[in-house]
Amino acid sequence: VQLQASGGGLVQTGGSLRLSCRVSGIRFSQFAVAWHREAPGKRREFVATVFNNGQTDYSDSVRGRFTISRDNTKSTVYLQMDSLTPEDTGLYSCNTAYNSNVYGQGTQVTVSS
C-alpha cells in the first residue's frame, strides 16, 4: 500500500484547509482509512476515520469542526478542516486498515494565532 497526503499549509486561526490522501496498491473501497496528526513534542494521535461503508468517527478534539469523506472512484480520502486553531498544528498523515503501520510522508498544517 502507498499513501500520498497533500493539501497542508499555513492558515490563520479560524481558517480552513482541505487535506487529501491518495491510496494505491490495494482495493481501496474495501478498507477503512484514517487521518492522524503529530504535533511537535507530542505523540501521533488519531483524528478521524471513514469506514468502507461510509460511516465516520472523530476524536473529541475535532468533532464538529472536521469532516472526513471518501471518493472510491479516485481512491482518495479527504479531510475538511474548519475553524482551525493553533492546537491543530501538526504533521497530518493517513493510514489504512489494510496495513495500519504504513502512514506515508504526511502533510504539514500550521495554524497561526
C-alpha positions as CSV (number, residue, x, y, z in Angstrom):
1,V,0.0,0.0,0.0
2,Q,1.1,3.6,-0.8
3,L,-0.3,6.7,0.6
4,Q,0.2,10.3,-0.6
5,A,-1.1,13.1,1.6
6,S,-1.4,16.7,0.4
7,G,-3.2,20.0,1.0
8,G,-1.4,21.2,4.1
9,G,-0.2,24.8,4.5
10,L,-0.2,27.9,6.7
11,V,-3.5,29.3,7.8
12,Q,-4.8,31.8,10.4
13,T,-6.9,30.9,13.4
14,G,-10.5,30.3,12.2
15,G,-9.4,29.4,8.7
16,S,-10.0,26.2,6.7
17,L,-8.0,23.6,4.8
18,R,-8.8,20.5,2.9
19,L,-6.4,17.6,3.0
20,S,-6.3,14.7,0.5
21,C,-4.9,11.2,1.0
22,R,-4.5,9.3,-2.3
23,V,-4.2,5.5,-1.7
24,S,-2.8,3.0,-4.2
25,G,-1.8,-0.7,-4.2
26,I,-5.0,-2.0,-2.6
27,R,-8.7,-2.4,-3.3
28,F,-9.4,1.0,-1.8
29,S,-13.1,0.6,-1.4
30,Q,-12.8,-2.4,0.9
31,F,-10.8,-0.7,3.6
32,A,-11.2,2.0,6.3
33,V,-8.8,5.0,6.1
34,A,-7.9,7.2,9.0
35,W,-6.2,10.5,9.5
36,H,-3.7,11.1,12.3
37,R,-1.6,14.0,13.4
38,E,1.6,14.6,15.2
39,A,2.3,17.9,16.9
40,P,5.8,19.0,17.9
41,G,6.9,17.2,21.1
42,K,3.8,15.0,21.2
43,R,2.8,11.5,20.1
44,R,0.8,10.8,17.0
45,E,-2.9,11.0,17.7
46,F,-6.0,9.8,15.9
47,V,-8.1,12.5,14.2
48,A,-10.8,10.8,12.1
49,T,-11.6,7.7,10.2
50,V,-14.0,6.7,7.4
51,F,-15.0,3.1,7.1
52,N,-15.6,1.2,3.9
53,N,-19.4,1.6,4.4
54,G,-19.1,5.3,4.7
55,Q,-19.5,5.6,8.4
56,T,-17.2,8.0,10.2
57,D,-15.7,8.6,13.6
58,Y,-13.8,11.6,15.0
59,S,-11.7,12.4,18.0
60,D,-13.4,14.6,20.6
61,S,-11.0,17.5,19.8
62,V,-12.1,17.8,16.1
63,R,-15.7,16.6,16.2
64,G,-18.0,19.2,14.8
65,R,-15.1,21.1,13.0
66,F,-13.6,18.4,10.8
67,T,-15.3,16.3,8.1
68,I,-13.8,13.2,6.7
69,S,-15.1,11.7,3.4
70,R,-14.0,9.3,0.7
71,D,-14.3,9.0,-3.1
72,N,-13.8,5.4,-4.1
73,T,-13.6,6.3,-7.8
74,K,-10.5,8.3,-7.0
75,S,-9.1,6.1,-4.2
76,T,-8.9,9.3,-2.1
77,V,-10.0,10.3,1.3
78,Y,-10.5,14.0,2.2
79,L,-10.3,15.8,5.5
80,Q,-12.2,19.1,5.5
81,M,-10.9,21.2,8.4
82,D,-12.8,24.2,9.5
83,S,-12.5,26.6,12.5
84,L,-8.8,25.8,12.8
85,T,-6.9,26.7,16.0
86,P,-3.2,26.7,16.8
87,E,-3.8,23.4,18.6
88,D,-4.5,21.8,15.2
89,T,-0.9,22.4,14.1
90,G,1.0,19.3,13.2
91,L,2.0,16.8,10.6
92,Y,-1.1,15.1,9.2
93,S,-0.8,11.6,7.8
94,C,-3.1,8.8,6.8
95,N,-3.2,5.0,7.1
96,T,-5.5,2.2,6.1
97,A,-6.9,-0.8,7.8
98,Y,-5.1,-2.9,5.2
99,N,-1.8,-2.2,7.0
100,S,-2.1,0.3,9.8
101,N,1.7,0.5,10.2
102,V,2.1,2.3,6.9
103,Y,1.4,6.1,7.1
104,G,3.0,7.8,4.1
105,Q,5.0,11.0,4.3
106,G,2.3,13.3,5.7
107,T,1.4,17.0,5.0
108,Q,2.2,19.8,7.4
109,V,-0.6,22.0,8.8
110,T,0.4,25.2,10.6
111,V,-2.3,27.4,12.2
112,S,-1.1,30.8,13.3
113,S,-2.7,32.8,16.2
